Amino acid sequence: MSAEIGIGAAVVVDGRLLRGNRGFAGELGHVPVRPEGPECACGGRGCLEQYAGEEAVLRAAGLEPGEDRVGLLAGRAEQGDADVRRALRDAGTALGIALTGAVNLLDPESVVLGGALSGLAPWLLPSLRSELSRRTAGPVCPVSVSALGPQGPLLGAAHSVVRGVLDDPAAFAERA
């Protein structure tokens, strides 16, 4: 799971990325976490991105967007900024609510936070894990932080392209 502009998830089954019928599998950012919440650009209400996306967390913390959003949030959280810590705790709760549906539906071996979320994990994980523990139907799957850090989603996308070329070089050559 990753969050930059939006919040996405990669579902990997037997080493293969699940893309879905139209290629949109993993669009976690538009899962409603507060149905009474504000209307989202997607047309839904109370979508996860409105509570756990970078801009939403910055707004909730009373901060202006800058170049290094994650660095700003992490730095302020490390300094003990109560507003930032509250915003990150609330974002972790929203992530936990959204992930509960995915965990109950898919029964994954694990959940891995990557991208921007990896740099904020110390403040997101406690409330995220608490929500998962409280809401999942079975044993709670482990939640960890990607060793690839913020570059994980980019590396995953590159891997997907390379794998596609290696799996079917002729099809790639036709498209090039």
N, C-alpha and C positions, 0 to 999 in steps of 0.2 A: 504494500500500500504506500502511496506517495501523494504529497500535496505540494503543489507550486501554485499555478494559476487556479487549477481545479484539483479535485481529489480523485485519484484513480487507484485501481487495484489490478494486479495481474493474477489470474487464477491459472496455476500450473498443475496439470494432471499428467502423470507418467512422463515428466520431462517436457511436455508440450504445453504451449500457451493456449488457453481456451479463448477464442476470439468472439464466439457468438455468431448468430445468424447474419447480422449486419456489420459485424466487426466492432461492436460497442460493449462487449462483455467487460465488466470491471468498472463501469461508470458509477463509482460509489458516491461521488459528490452530490448526486441528485437523489439519494435515498432520503426520504423524510425522517427527521429525528424529532421534530416538533411540529405535528400537523397543523397546529394553530399559529405557526410562525409566519413570518412575512413571505410574500410572494417572491418566487425566484424567477430569474430570467428564463428558465426552462418551462415555466407555467405552473410548476408545483408550488407547494408551500412548505416552509421550514426545512429546506434541504440542508444536508450536512455541510456543504460549502459555506452556507450562511453563518455557520457557527465554528467551523474548524479550518476553513481556508485561511491562507496567510493574511489577506486583507481583513477578513472578519476578526481574526485574533488581534491584529494591530488596532482596529477600531475599538474592540472591546477593552483593550488595554489603554486606550486613550493616546495612542501613538500615531504619528504620520508615517505613511509608507516611505521607505528610503531604498537605497541601492541594496544593502545587505539586510534584508528583512529578518532572516533567521538569526543572523549575528546580533542584530539589535534586540530581538526578543530574548535570545539566550543570554546576552550580556546583562540585560535588565533583570532577568530572572535570577541569574547568579548573584547579582547585587542585592537581591531580596525585595525588589519592587513588587509590592502587594497586588497592584492592579494587573501587572503582567502575569504574575503567578496565578491569580484568579482566572484570567482569560485563558491561560494554558490549561489549567485544571478543567475549566468548562469545555474547552475544545476536546480534551481527552475524554470527557464524559460523552460528548456528542459522537466522537469516533467510536467509543465503546458501544453506544446504542446502535449505530449503523452497522458495525461489525457483527453484532449479535445476530442479526438476520442472516448474514452471510455464513457465519459459523454454524448456526442451527440448520441452514439449508444444505451446506456443502460438507460439513464435518471435516475441516482441513486438519492436516497434521500439525501445521503451525501458521502463525501470522507474523509477517516480517514488515517492520516499518522501514521505509526507505525515503530517498529524496529529502525534501525539506524537513519532513517529520523526524528523520534520524537525528538532526541537530537539536531537536526540542524534546527528545524522548525522556530525559530525566524528569520533566515536568508534566508530560502527557501520560506516561505509562501508568502511574498510580491510579488515576481516575479511570483510564481506559480499562485496565485490568479489573478494577472493582466493578465496573458496569458489566463486563463480560462474565465475571464470576457470578454476579447477581442474576443475570438474565439468560444465560445459556441453558439449554435443556439437559445437556450431559456434562461430562467432565470438561473443564476449561482447557482449551488448547494453549500451548505456550505462545507468548508474544515476545518477539526479540527485535533487535535493531540490525539492519543490514550492515555487514562489514564493508560494503561498497559506499556507504555514506550518501551524500547528496547526489553523487554521480550514478547511483544505481539505476534509476529509470532510463537514463541515456545509454548506459552500457547494455541494459536489457533490450532496448530498441535496436541497438546496433547488432546485438547477438541474433535477434530475430531476423534481421535483413540478411546477415551472413548465412544463417542456417537455411533460409529460403533459397539463396543462391546455390548453396552446396547440395540441397535436396533435389533441386531441379534446374541445373544450369541452362538447359535449352529454353525453358520458359523465361528465365531471366534475360537471356540474350534476345529473345523475341520482343520483350518490353523495352529494351535499351535502345 
